[in-house]
Amino acid sequence: MLVSINWLNQYVDTKSFTPEELAELITKTGIEVDGIDYFAEQSSDVVVGYVDTCQRHPNADKLNLCQVDVGDEKLQIICGAPNVRQGQKVAVAKPGAVLPGNVKIKKAKLRGVESNGMICSLQELGIAEKYVPKDVAEGIFVFPDNAEVGADVQQLLNLDDAVLEFDLTPNRADALSMLGVAYETAAILDKDITLPEEHVRPDSERASDYISVDVKAPELNPYYGAFIIKDIEIKPSPLWMRNALMAAGIRPINNVVDITNYVLLEYGQPLHAFDYDLFGSKNVVVRRADDHEQMTTLDGEERILSSDHLVITNGNEPVALAGVMGGANSEVNNQTKTILLEAAYFAPQAVRTIVKDTGLRSDSSTRFEKGVDPNRVERAGYRACHLLEKYAGATVLADPVVYDELDRSEKVVDITEREINKRLGTEITASEIETILNKLQFPFEKKQDQFTVTVPTRRGDIAIFEDMLEEIARIYGYDQLPYTLPQGSSQAGGLTKRQQLKREISKYLQGAGLMETITYSLTDEASIDKLISPELLEKKPEPIKLPMPMSEDHNYLRLSMLPELLKTLTYNRARNQMDISYFEMGNVFITDEKNISEQPLENLRLAGAMTGVWLQHSWQHEKKQVDFFLVKGVIEGLFEFLDIPVSFEQTKLTNMHPGRCAAILTEGRTIGFLGQTHPALEKSMDLGETFVFDIDLEQVINLYTNSTSYEPISKYPAIARDIAFIVDEDVQAGDIKETIEANGAPLVRNVRIFDVYKGDNVPEGKKSVAYSLLYQDPKKTLQDDEVEASYQQIVASVNEKFHAYVRT
């Protein structure tokens, strides 16, 4: 539901609140405001002008030279719109005006003739194309004759309007109308509401002389009102009505159609206007359709009907699908002089069946499906007649023909001060309850602390005590309801730092492409001393054997999770699952020979095993295998995510590849390792190249601070420089990188290794390592000499420390 604030102000005064403040208040009371859209972008210095003269441009056939009176001056304006004419009142952007899109209007010459301003279309004033009336879609907008010359167009065209978008729950059908929203807003703001005018001056002729109504399915159509309106003059609807419809997302068409749409949005009651002369008879017959009966709806589609469908007929053939869409054979057109106006109540299930079977859904069907206010059906008809009298020069015949078996009874709900406070945990007084009921405009009778509330039919969602309880609570204010924490030994829900961090690490690794698995905490004697992390080996842990193991495969508490993870890979590869990346978070159990009788220490660790293809693009014939650097990149990303500095140091471990293994360090302490498993181990377990990692999460949790920090993005340009060093083969590329970062700070923002080369043009025993350096200063644009000075300093420091030289 789109709610125009300017339209809403016709019923409730909200001018003292900004759209944002009003949206927040409405959301707090239970109707969510999804967003706020402004009807048009801001423009300035656009006024109503009168076209005194309009002549063809002396040097262009498709341009017109106009003299336009804007109140305080007369402007010469060249206009190319096909519909500009002498005597029109138009929207004029004067020199210096600013239109939507920051378009600035200046004096200019067009084909040698001076033009001082611009005559505007609605699109140029910021109104969306889909809402622009068809009669002005291809040209400028022309104001009615009563528009004041020189007046600002902002209010005349509703350009200053803001539109609230409501996300309604199914029970709040009352808010599908402007009056429903007005009642809601009046209750929230404690304001009076002004209801629209419904008075008509009926003619001496009676509607019954022209039409009769026969309802053959009263269970589906308990009320049908037929109004006859003569002497209709089809023309554009008044400007204020067109503005309101466009703000609500409906394109204006003509005064008759616009009035039915306006009342639909205003009252939430759909109406339908038939051309009486095309209707085909003097009888309205509402019945179930015959099986396979056909009719053509307004959209030009042929519809095949069934006996489940309710139709409006002229006694012979269908002229409308009840509550959904009219027929093409009786559509109002520019020659229409007399209309039959339908104001009816159709049962929600009848309309829902038609919508489901035909796929048609309209603003009308949406409201009928959710249920309309039975006390507003006839009033909506009179409201439309009032507007037709006023804006179509119509004559309304007396006494509309009505079939009426509609239940208009109001539900009665009893509430008590004691029970409301018991349910809400509040201390709302009886006088406060009275105030809330008065704000809602719910009549009530009070006896001591008991209230007997009569619920208006506009609020069909309220039927029982709990419904009234919700009304009291939301108007009282959800934010004022007390809250309590659990009492006694129970604790308030929530995750500890440790629990939260474990979940975040798991989410990160899953996002990186690994799958979480859970293996046995027990292992066998052959695996108990394999793949233990170096910092644990220093403690010389003693394996703990179960006194009564269930099997020989699970008779020791594990010292590492990796052996069982590798067994899982073997199991899956035996079933043709070759590309696997697993991780596990769990405990290992540590004790030593001195404390063998004591309970073992449970150490939380993170381990992973990866093998096979990591990424494959069949179309590009591209395949990426898991390798050392991929696993290292995953670990680096994890520590960057946790904002914990990490470094790697080549190491050698039993059962690990001698040249592809590294210790993981933080603050100079080893907390794990990563690398490729030894080829002999891989062969024994029938694995391909497999890479593993193992990290002490206890230390990671202790180092994690969860402090919020940020670094502003520099608005100054960056400069990239590449450099390659010739160094001895045993020099670590990471050590050189650390030297570059230390000597390049603070100008060097990033250092990346992108190439290692051995071969032609590189001396024996040497290698070439290439780095990409990114220079950037957060406070100014770097000069070439600053970058060059830093570059030379880096070269000198690397040369001195590693006996390296720059490769040319």
C-alpha positions in Angstrom: 0.0 0.0 0.0 1.4 3.4 -1.1 0.3 6.2 1.2 0.7 9.8 0.0 1.3 12.1 3.0 -0.3 15.0 1.2 -3.4 12.9 0.6 -3.4 11.7 4.2 -3.3 15.3 5.4 -6.8 15.7 4.0 -8.1 13.5 6.9 -5.5 13.9 9.7 -3.1 16.7 10.3 0.5 15.3 10.2 2.2 18.5 9.1 4.2 18.8 12.3 6.0 15.5 11.6 8.6 14.8 9.0 7.9 11.8 6.7 10.7 10.0 8.5 9.2 10.7 12.0 5.8 9.6 10.9 7.1 6.4 9.4 8.9 5.6 12.6 5.8 6.1 14.7 3.6 4.0 12.4 6.3 1.2 12.4 6.4 1.2 16.2 2.7 0.5 16.4 2.8 -2.6 14.2 2.5 -1.5 10.6 5.9 -1.7 9.0 6.9 1.1 6.7 9.2 -0.5 4.1 10.4 2.8 2.7 9.8 6.4 1.9 9.8 7.7 -1.7 9.6 11.3 -2.7 7.1 11.8 -5.5 9.6 13.8 -7.6 13.1 15.0 -7.2 13.5 18.6 -5.9 13.3 21.4 -8.5 13.3 25.2 -8.0 12.0 28.3 -9.7 9.3 26.5 -11.8 6.1 28.5 -12.0 2.8 28.6 -13.9 3.0 30.6 -17.1 0.4 31.8 -19.6 1.2 31.4 -23.3 0.3 34.8 -24.7 1.4 34.0 -28.3 2.7 30.9 -30.0 4.2 31.2 -33.5 6.4 29.0 -35.6 10.1 29.5 -35.2 11.4 31.5 -38.2 14.3 29.1 -38.7 12.9 25.7 -37.7 9.6 23.9 -38.7 9.3 21.8 -35.5 10.0 24.6 -33.0 7.6 27.2 -31.7 8.4 30.7 -30.5 6.3 31.5 -27.5 5.8 34.7 -25.4 4.9 33.4 -21.9 3.6 35.5 -19.0 5.0 34.2 -15.7 3.4 36.9 -13.5 6.3 39.2 -12.8 7.7 39.2 -16.3 7.1 38.0 -19.8 9.6 35.5 -21.2 10.4 34.5 -24.8 10.7 30.7 -24.9 11.3 28.3 -27.8 9.4 25.1 -27.3 9.5 21.9 -29.4 6.5 20.2 -27.8 3.8 19.2 -30.3 0.9 20.2 -28.1 1.9 23.8 -27.1 -0.8 26.3 -28.0 -1.7 30.0 -27.4 -3.9 30.5 -24.3 -2.5 27.5 -22.3 -1.2 27.6 -18.8 2.0 25.7 -18.6 4.9 24.8 -16.2 7.8 27.2 -16.9 11.3 26.8 -15.6 12.7 30.3 -15.5 16.4 31.1 -16.2 18.3 29.9 -13.2 15.8 27.2 -12.4 17.2 23.7 -11.4 15.2 20.7 -12.6 15.6 17.1 -11.4 18.9 15.5 -12.3 20.6 18.9 -11.5 19.5 20.3 -14.9 20.2 24.0 -14.8 18.1 26.3 -17.0 20.1 29.1 -18.7 19.4 31.6 -21.4 20.3 30.2 -24.8 20.0 30.7 -28.5 18.1 28.1 -30.6 18.6 28.4 -34.3 19.6 32.1 -33.9 16.7 33.1 -31.7 17.0 33.8 -27.9 15.1 31.5 -25.5 14.7 32.5 -21.8 13.6 29.4 -20.0 11.8 26.1 -20.7 8.2 24.9 -20.9 8.2 21.6 -19.0 6.6 18.2 -19.3 5.7 16.1 -16.3 8.6 13.8 -17.0 11.0 16.8 -17.0 9.6 17.7 -13.5 10.6 14.3 -12.2 7.4 12.3 -12.4 7.9 8.7 -13.5 6.9 7.9 -17.0 4.5 5.1 -16.0 2.3 7.5 -14.0 2.1 10.3 -16.5 -1.5 10.6 -18.1 -1.6 9.4 -21.7 -3.0 12.7 -22.9 0.2 14.6 -21.9 2.7 11.7 -22.2 4.0 13.1 -25.6 4.2 16.8 -24.7 4.1 19.5 -22.1 1.7 19.5 -19.2 -1.2 22.0 -19.5 -2.8 23.3 -16.3 -6.5 23.9 -15.8 -7.8 27.4 -16.6 -8.1 28.3 -12.9 -4.4 27.9 -12.2 -2.9 31.1 -10.9 -0.2 32.6 -13.2 3.1 32.9 -11.4 2.2 30.3 -8.8 4.9 27.7 -7.8 4.1 24.4 -9.4 5.5 22.3 -6.4 2.1 22.2 -4.6 0.0 22.4 -7.7 1.6 19.2 -9.1 2.2 17.5 -5.7 5.9 17.5 -6.4 6.6 18.1 -2.7 4.8 14.9 -1.6 6.4 11.9 0.2 5.0 8.4 -0.2 5.1 5.8 2.5 5.2 2.2 1.4 3.4 -0.1 3.9 4.3 -3.8 4.3 0.9 -5.0 5.6 0.3 -8.2 7.4 -2.7 -10.2 6.0 -4.9 -9.3 9.0 -4.7 -5.5 8.4 -7.0 -5.2 5.5 -8.3 -1.9 7.0 -5.0 -0.2 6.1 -5.6 -0.9 2.4 -7.6 2.3 2.3 -6.7 5.9 3.0 -9.4 6.2 5.6 -8.1 3.1 7.3 -4.6 4.6 7.4 -6.2 7.9 8.6 -7.9 6.1 11.6 -4.6 4.4 12.4 -2.6 7.7 12.1 -5.2 9.6 14.2 -4.9 7.0 17.0 -1.1 7.2 16.9 -0.9 11.0 16.9 -4.1 11.4 19.1 -5.6 13.7 16.4 -9.1 14.3 15.1 -10.1 12.8 11.8 -12.0 14.6 9.0 -14.2 12.3 6.9 -14.9 12.9 3.2 -18.1 14.5 1.8 -20.7 11.9 0.7 -23.8 14.2 0.1 -25.6 14.1 -3.2 -28.5 16.0 -4.7 -30.7 13.2 -6.3 -32.8 13.9 -9.3 -36.5 13.4 -9.3 -36.1 10.3 -11.5 -35.6 7.0 -9.7 -32.9 4.5 -10.5 -35.5 1.7 -10.4 -37.0 3.1 -13.6 -33.7 2.2 -15.4 -32.4 -0.9 -13.6 -33.4 -3.9 -11.5 -31.1 -6.2 -9.5 -31.5 -10.0 -9.1 -28.9 -11.8 -7.0 -29.1 -15.6 -7.5 -26.1 -16.4 -5.3 -26.7 -14.4 -2.1 -24.2 -16.5 -0.1 -21.5 -15.0 -2.4 -23.0 -11.6 -3.0 -25.0 -10.5 0.0 -25.1 -6.8 -1.1 -25.4 -5.3 -4.5 -26.1 -1.6 -5.0 -26.9 -0.2 -8.5 -26.6 3.6 -8.9 -27.7 5.3 -12.1 -25.8 8.5 -13.1 -26.9 10.5 -16.2 -25.5 13.4 -18.2 -21.9 12.4 -17.7 -19.3 14.6 -19.3 -16.1 12.6 -19.9 -13.0 14.8 -19.4 -9.8 14.8 -17.4 -10.3 14.6 -13.7 -9.3 17.5 -11.5 -5.6 18.2 -10.9 -5.7 17.3 -7.2 -7.2 13.9 -7.9 -4.8 13.1 -10.7 -1.9 14.0 -8.3 -3.3 11.7 -5.6 -3.7 8.8 -8.0 -0.2 9.2 -9.4 1.3 9.3 -5.9 -0.6 6.0 -5.2 1.0 4.5 -8.3 -2.1 4.7 -10.6 -2.1 6.4 -14.0 -5.0 8.8 -14.5 -7.4 8.1 -17.4 -10.6 10.2 -17.3 -12.8 11.6 -14.6 -15.2 8.6 -14.4 -12.5 5.9 -14.2 -10.3 8.1 -11.9 -13.2 8.7 -9.5 -13.8 4.9 -9.1 -10.1 4.4 -8.6 -9.9 7.3 -6.1 -12.8 5.9 -4.0 -11.3 2.5 -4.2 -8.1 3.8 -2.5 -9.9 6.2 -0.2 -12.6 3.8 1.2 -10.9 0.5 0.4 -14.2 -0.4 -1.5 -14.0 -1.4 -5.1 -16.5 0.1 -7.5 -17.2 -0.6 -11.1 -18.8 1.7 -13.7 -20.6 0.2 -16.7 -21.7 2.2 -19.8 -25.4 1.9 -19.3 -26.2 2.2 -23.0 -23.8 -0.7 -23.7 -25.0 -2.8 -20.8 -27.6 -4.4 -23.0 -30.6 -4.6 -20.7 -32.4 -3.1 -17.6 -31.6 -6.1 -15.5 -28.5 -6.9 -13.4 -28.4 -10.6 -12.6 -25.7 -11.9 -10.3 -25.2 -15.6 -10.7 -22.7 -18.4 -10.9 -21.3 -18.9 -14.4 -22.3 -21.9 -16.5 -19.5 -24.4 -17.1 -17.5 -23.4 -20.3 -19.3 -20.1 -20.5 -17.1 -17.4 -22.2 -16.6 -13.7 -21.8 -14.0 -11.1 -22.9 -12.5 -9.1 -20.0 -11.2 -5.5 -20.2 -7.7 -6.7 -21.0 -9.0 -8.2 -24.2 -8.6 -11.8 -23.1 -11.2 -14.5 -23.7 -12.0 -16.2 -20.4 -13.5 -19.7 -20.1 -15.6 -19.8 -17.0 -17.0 -22.5 -14.7 -19.8 -22.9 -12.1 -17.2 -21.9 -9.4 -17.1 -18.4 -10.8 -19.4 -15.5 -9.8 -20.4 -13.2 -12.7 -22.4 -10.0 -13.2 -24.7 -10.4 -16.2 -27.3 -8.4 -18.0 -29.6 -11.3 -17.8 -28.2 -12.9 -21.0 -24.4 -12.8 -20.9 -21.6 -12.0 -18.4 -20.5 -8.4 -18.3 -18.0 -8.7 -15.4 -16.1 -11.2 -13.3 -17.4 -10.3 -9.8 -14.8 -8.3 -7.8 -12.0 -8.9 -10.3 -12.5 -7.2 -13.7 -15.2 -5.9 -16.0 -16.1 -7.0 -19.5 -15.0 -5.3 -22.7 -18.6 -5.1 -23.9 -19.7 -2.5 -21.4 -16.6 -0.4 -20.9 -16.8 3.3 -20.2 -15.5 5.3 -23.2 -15.3 8.9 -24.4 -18.9 8.8 -25.7 -20.4 7.5 -22.4 -23.3 9.6 -21.1 -25.0 7.4 -18.6 -23.3 4.9 -16.2 -24.4 2.1 -14.0 -22.3 2.3 -10.9 -21.8 -1.0 -9.0 -21.1 -0.9 -5.3 -21.2 -4.5 -4.0 -19.9 -6.9 -1.4 -18.5 -10.1 -2.8 -17.5 -12.9 -0.5 -13.7 -13.3 -0.2 -13.8 -17.0 -1.2 -15.7 -16.2 -4.4 -13.2 -13.6 -5.6 -10.2 -15.8 -4.5 -11.5 -18.7 -6.7 -11.7 -16.5 -9.7 -8.2 -15.1 -9.2 -6.8 -18.5 -8.7 -8.4 -20.0 -11.8 -7.8 -17.0 -14.2 -4.5 -15.7 -12.9 -6.1 -12.2 -12.8 -5.3 -10.0 -9.8 -6.2 -6.4 -9.4 -6.4 -3.7 -6.7 -10.1 -4.6 -6.4 -9.6 -8.4 -6.1 -6.9 -7.8 -3.4 -9.3 -5.9 -1.2 -12.3 -8.3 -1.7 -10.1 -11.3 -1.0 -9.0 -9.7 2.4 -12.5 -8.5 3.2 -14.0 -5.0 2.9 -15.9 -3.0 5.5 -19.6 -3.9 5.1 -20.6 -0.5 6.5 -18.6 1.3 3.8 -20.0 -0.4 0.7 -23.0 1.9 0.2 -21.2 5.0 1.5 -18.5 4.4 -1.1 -21.2 4.5 -3.8 -22.5 7.8 -2.5 -19.0 9.2 -2.3 -18.4 8.4 -6.0 -21.8 9.9 -6.9 -20.8 13.1 -5.0 -17.6 13.4 -6.9 -19.3 12.6 -10.3 -21.8 15.4 -9.6 -19.0 17.8 -8.8 -16.4 16.9 -11.5 -18.4 15.2 -14.3 -21.5 17.5 -14.3 -23.5 14.3 -13.6 -27.1 13.9 -12.5 -27.6 11.2 -9.8 -31.0 9.4 -9.9 -32.8 8.9 -6.6 -32.9 5.7 -4.6 -30.3 3.3 -5.9 -31.6 -0.2 -6.5 -30.2 -2.4 -3.7 -30.2 -6.1 -2.9 -29.2 -6.3 0.8 -28.8 -9.3 3.0 -25.4 -8.1 4.3 -24.5 -8.7 7.9 -23.3 -5.4 9.4 -23.2 -6.5 13.0 -20.3 -5.4 15.2 -18.3 -7.7 17.3 -18.3 -7.2 21.1 -15.2 -8.0 23.1 -14.9 -7.8 27.0 -11.6 -6.8 28.5 -10.5 -6.0 32.0 -7.7 -3.9 33.5 -6.5 -6.7 35.6 -6.2 -9.3 32.8 -4.6 -6.8 30.4 -1.9 -6.0 33.0 -1.5 -9.7 33.8 -0.8 -10.6 30.2 1.4 -7.6 29.4 3.2 -7.4 32.7 2.3 -3.7 32.8 0.5 -1.3 35.2 -1.8 0.4 32.7 -4.6 2.2 34.5 -8.3 2.1 33.6 -8.1 5.7 32.5 -5.2 4.9 30.2 -7.2 2.1 28.7 -10.1 4.6 28.2 -7.7 7.0 26.4 -6.4 4.3 24.1 -10.0 3.1 23.2 -10.9 6.7 22.4 -7.9 7.1 20.2 -8.9 4.0 18.3 -12.5 5.3 18.1 -13.8 2.1 19.5 -17.1 2.6 21.4 -17.2 1.0 24.9 -19.1 0.7 28.1 -17.3 0.6 31.4 -18.3 -1.1 34.6 -15.7 -0.9 37.4 -12.5 -2.2 35.7 -14.3 -4.1 32.9 -14.7 -2.7 29.4 -17.3 -3.9 26.9 -15.8 -2.8 23.6 -17.8 -2.6 20.4 -15.4 -3.2 17.5 -16.2 -1.1 14.3 -16.7 -3.2 11.2 -13.7 -1.5 9.6 -11.6 -3.6 11.9 -12.5 -7.1 10.8 -9.3 -8.5 12.3 -10.5 -8.0 15.9 -12.8 -10.6 17.3 -11.4 -12.0 20.6 -9.8 -10.7 23.8 -6.2 -11.4 22.5 -7.0 -9.1 19.5 -8.0 -6.3 21.8 -5.0 -7.0 24.0 -2.7 -6.4 21.0 -4.5 -3.1 20.2 -4.0 -1.9 23.7 -0.3 -2.9 23.7 0.6 -1.4 20.4 -1.1 2.0 21.0 0.3 2.0 24.6 3.7 1.4 23.0 5.6 -1.8 22.5 8.7 0.0 23.6 7.1 0.8 27.0 6.3 -2.8 27.8 8.5 -4.0 30.7 11.1 -6.8 30.2 12.6 -9.2 32.7 15.5 -11.6 32.8 15.0 -15.2 33.8 15.1 -15.7 37.6 16.8 -18.3 39.7 19.6 -20.5 38.5 18.8 -20.0 34.8 20.9 -17.6 32.8 20.0 -15.2 30.0 20.5 -16.7 26.6 23.5 -15.7 24.5 26.8 -17.0 23.2 30.1 -16.7 25.1 33.1 -15.2 23.3 34.5 -18.7 22.8 31.2 -20.0 21.3 30.8 -17.0 19.0 34.3 -17.2 17.8 34.1 -20.9 17.0 31.0 -20.2 14.9 32.6 -17.3 13.1 35.7 -19.5 12.2 33.4 -22.2 11.0 31.4 -19.8 8.8 34.6 -18.4 7.4 36.0 -21.8 6.4 32.7 -22.9 4.9 32.6 -19.6 2.9 36.2 -20.4 1.7 35.0 -23.7 0.3 35.7 -26.3 3.0 33.2 -28.6 4.4 32.9 -29.3 8.2 33.2 -32.9 9.4 33.3 -34.6 12.7 35.6 -37.6 13.2 36.1 -40.0 16.2 38.0 -38.6 19.2 39.6 -42.0 19.4 42.3 -43.5 17.1 44.4 -46.6 16.8 47.9 -47.4 18.0 49.5 -47.0 14.5 48.1 -43.4 14.2 48.5 -42.0 17.7 51.9 -40.5 17.2 51.4 -39.2 13.6 51.0 -35.6 12.5 51.3 -34.0 15.9 51.8 -30.2 15.9 55.4 -29.1 16.8 54.4 -27.1 19.9 52.6 -30.2 21.3 55.6 -32.4 20.6 57.7 -30.1 22.8 55.6 -31.2 25.7 56.3 -34.9 25.0 52.7 -35.9 25.4 51.9 -39.5 26.5 49.1 -41.3 24.6 46.1 -42.3 26.8 44.8 -45.8 26.2 41.3 -46.8 27.1 41.1 -49.6 29.6 38.2 -51.2 27.8 38.1 -50.0 24.1 35.2 -51.1 21.9 37.6 -51.9 19.0 41.3 -51.9 18.2 40.7 -49.1 15.7 39.6 -46.7 18.5 41.6 -47.5 21.7 43.6 -44.3 22.2 42.5 -40.7 22.9 43.8 -38.7 19.9 46.8 -36.3 20.0 45.9 -35.0 16.6 42.8 -34.9 14.5 44.6 -35.3 11.2 45.0 -39.1 11.1 41.2 -39.6 11.3 40.7 -36.8 8.8 43.0 -38.6 6.3 41.2 -41.9 6.9 38.0 -40.0 6.0 39.6 -38.9 2.7 40.7 -42.5 2.0 37.2 -43.7 2.6 35.7 -41.1 0.2 38.4 -41.6 -2.5 37.5 -45.4 -2.5 34.0 -44.2 -3.6 35.3 -42.0 -6.4 35.1 -38.8 -4.5 38.5 -37.3 -5.4 38.1 -33.6 -4.8 37.7 -33.1 -1.0 38.4 -30.3 1.4 37.4 -30.9 5.0 38.0 -29.1 8.3 37.2 -30.1 11.9 37.1 -28.2 15.2 37.6 -30.5 18.2 39.7 -31.4 21.2 42.9 -33.4 21.5 43.8 -34.9 24.8 47.2 -34.2 26.3 49.0 -35.5 29.3 52.6 -36.4 30.2 54.3 -39.2 32.0 54.5 -37.2 35.3 50.7 -36.7 35.4 49.5 -39.8 33.7 47.0 -40.5 36.4 45.4 -37.1 36.2 42.6 -36.0 33.9 44.1 -35.1 30.5 44.1 -31.5 29.3 41.6 -31.0 26.5 43.1 -28.7 23.9 40.7 -27.1 21.3 42.2 -27.3 17.8 41.3 -26.6 14.2 42.5 -29.1 11.6 41.9 -29.6 7.9 42.8 -31.9 5.0 42.5 -31.0 1.3 43.1 -33.0 -1.8 42.2 -33.1 -5.5 40.8 -30.3 -7.7 40.0 -27.1 -5.9 38.5 -25.2 -8.8 37.5 -26.2 -12.3 36.1 -24.3 -15.3 35.2 -26.8 -17.9 34.4 -24.2 -20.6 37.8 -22.5 -20.2 39.7 -25.8 -19.8 41.0 -24.4 -16.5 41.7 -26.6 -13.5 43.3 -25.6 -10.2 44.7 -28.3 -8.0 45.0 -28.0 -4.2 48.6 -27.0 -3.4 50.7 -25.6 -0.6 50.0 -22.0 -1.5 46.3 -22.4 -1.7 46.2 -23.9 1.9 48.5 -21.1 3.1 46.2 -18.6 1.5 43.1 -20.0 3.3 45.0 -19.8 6.7 46.3 -16.3 5.9 42.7 -15.2 5.1 41.4 -16.7 8.4 43.9 -14.8 10.5 43.2 -11.6 8.5 39.6 -12.2 9.2 40.4 -12.5 12.9 42.8 -9.5 12.8 45.6 -11.5 14.3 49.1 -11.2 12.8 50.5 -14.5 11.5 53.8 -15.6 9.9 55.2 -18.8 8.5 58.5 -20.5 9.0 59.8 -23.5 7.0 60.1 -26.6 9.1 60.4 -30.3 8.9 58.1 -32.8 10.6 57.8 -36.5 10.6 55.1 -37.7 8.1 55.2 -34.3 6.3 56.8 -33.5 2.9 60.4 -32.3 3.7 60.2 -29.3 1.4 56.6 -28.4 1.7 55.9 -27.8 5.4 55.7 -24.6 7.5 55.1 -23.8 11.1 52.4 -21.2 11.8 53.5 -18.5 14.3 51.8 -15.6 16.1 53.8 -13.2 18.3 56.9 -15.4 17.8 55.1 -18.6 19.2 54.3 -21.7 17.2 50.6 -22.4 17.2 50.4 -25.0 14.5 51.6 -26.1 11.1 50.6 -26.6 7.5 51.9 -28.4 4.4 51.8 -31.6 2.3 51.8 -35.0 3.9 54.7 -37.2 3.1 54.5 -39.1 -0.2 55.1 -42.4 1.6 52.2 -41.7 3.9 50.0 -40.8 1.0 50.9 -44.0 -0.8 50.2 -46.1 2.2 46.8 -44.6 2.6 46.0 -44.6 -1.1 45.9 -40.8 -1.4 47.0 -38.4 -4.0 48.8 -35.2 -3.1 47.2 -34.1 0.2 47.7 -30.9 2.2 46.8 -30.5 5.8 46.8 -27.8 8.6 46.5 -27.9 12.3 46.1 -24.9 14.6 45.8 -24.4 18.3 42.5 -22.6 18.7 43.0 -22.1 22.5 45.8 -19.6 21.7 43.9 -18.0 18.9 40.9 -17.4 21.2 43.2 -15.8 23.8 44.8 -13.5 21.2 41.4 -12.5 19.6 40.3 -9.1 20.8 37.2 -8.4 18.8 38.0 -4.7 18.8 36.3 -2.6 16.1 38.7 -0.7 13.9 38.8 0.7 10.5 41.2 2.5 8.2 39.8 5.3 6.0 40.0 4.6 2.2 42.5 7.0 0.7 41.1 9.4 -1.9 44.5 9.9 -3.4 45.8 7.8 -6.3 48.1 4.8 -5.8 51.3 4.0 -7.7 52.5 0.5 -8.5 56.1 -0.4 -8.9 57.6 -3.9 -9.6 61.0 -5.0 -8.6 62.9 -8.3 -9.0 65.9 -9.3 -6.9 68.6 -11.9 -7.7 69.4 -13.7 -4.4 70.9 -17.0 -3.2 68.6 -20.0 -3.6 68.4 -20.5 0.2 67.1 -17.0 0.9 63.4 -17.0 1.9 61.1 -14.8 -0.2 59.1 -14.0 2.9 62.1 -12.6 4.6 62.8 -10.2 1.7 59.1 -9.2 1.8 59.3 -8.4 5.5 62.4 -6.2 4.8 60.6 -4.4 2.0 57.6 -3.7 4.3 59.7 -2.5 7.1 61.8 -0.1 4.9 58.9 1.0 2.7 56.5 2.0 5.5 54.4 4.1 5.6 54.3 4.8 1.9 54.3 1.1 0.8 50.8 -0.1 1.5 51.0 -3.6 0.0 53.8 -6.0 -1.1 52.9 -9.0 -3.2 55.2 -11.8 -4.5 54.2 -12.6 -8.0 57.1 -14.5 -9.5 60.0 -16.8 -8.6 62.3 -17.8 -11.5 65.4 -20.0 -12.0 66.9 -20.7 -15.3 68.4 -18.8 -18.3 70.1 -15.5 -17.5 70.1 -16.3 -13.7 73.4 -17.5 -12.3 73.8 -21.0 -10.9 72.8 -21.2 -7.3 70.7 -18.0 -7.6 67.0 -17.3 -8.1 64.9 -14.3 -9.2 62.1 -13.2 -6.9 59.7 -10.5 -8.2 57.6 -8.3 -6.0 54.8 -5.8 -6.8 54.8 -2.7 -4.5 51.8 -0.5 -4.0 52.6 3.1 -2.9 49.9 5.4 -1.5 49.7 8.3 1.0 46.4 8.8 2.8 46.9 12.5 3.1 48.2 13.7 -0.3 49.2 12.8 -3.8 52.6 11.2 -4.0 55.3 12.8 -6.1 57.6 10.8 -8.3 60.7 11.8 -6.3 59.1 10.5 -3.0 58.4 7.1 -4.6 61.9 6.9 -6.1 63.5 7.8 -2.8 61.6 5.0 -1.0 62.3 2.6 -3.9 66.1 3.2 -3.6 66.0 2.8 0.1 64.3 -0.6 -0.2 66.9 -1.7 -2.9 69.7 -0.6 -0.6 68.4 -2.4 2.5 67.7 -5.7 0.6 71.1 -5.6 -1.0 72.8 -5.0 2.3 70.9 -7.7 4.2 70.7 -10.5 1.6 73.6 -9.6 -0.8 71.0 -9.2 -3.5 70.9 -7.1 -6.6 68.1 -5.9 -8.9 67.5 -8.0 -11.9 67.5 -5.9 -15.1 
